[in-house]
Amino acid sequence: MATGLAQSYPLYQRLGLASVGHECLSHSQLAATIFLVRVRWLFYDSEGNLLTDGTDNYVLRRDEDGLHAYVCIPVDEAEKLQQLAADRGIDLSAR
């Protein structure tokens, strides 16, 4: 996940994203050590205005050293970031 974020950083800068917050929308225990967590990510500009949001589902597992995310299932984040780019006149195909 860290690699994906690092690769996306230049795009986030082009879109004017300055900070990211989150809300835990739900969580459920699927097994003794497996959890499903639904997170809404909030993308803000440098003035603290909400630019867009996106929702992802994560499958977490509790290991000996704590919880770890093993799977991220995007729901609508890509579409919303594409819409933000279109609204700002940014062509995402010209990477």
C-alpha positions, 0 to 999 in steps of 0.5 A: 500500500505504501508503494501505491501511495508513493506512486500516486503522490505526483498525481495528488499534487497535480490535483491540489491535494494537501492532506488526507483524513479518514472516517471509519464507516464500519468494522466487523469481525469475520473470524477470530483474527480477520476483520473487514473495515470500511474507510472513507478517505477525505481529501483536502486542499491546502486551505482545508477545503474538502476536494473529494472523498473515496471509500475503500474496504480493508481486510485486516488480520491480527498477527502477533505484532498487531493488525495488518492490512492484507487486502484493499478493495477500492469502492469509488476512490478512482472514479471520484479522483478522475472526476476531480481531475476532470473538474480541474481540467487535468488530463490523467492520460498524460502521465 
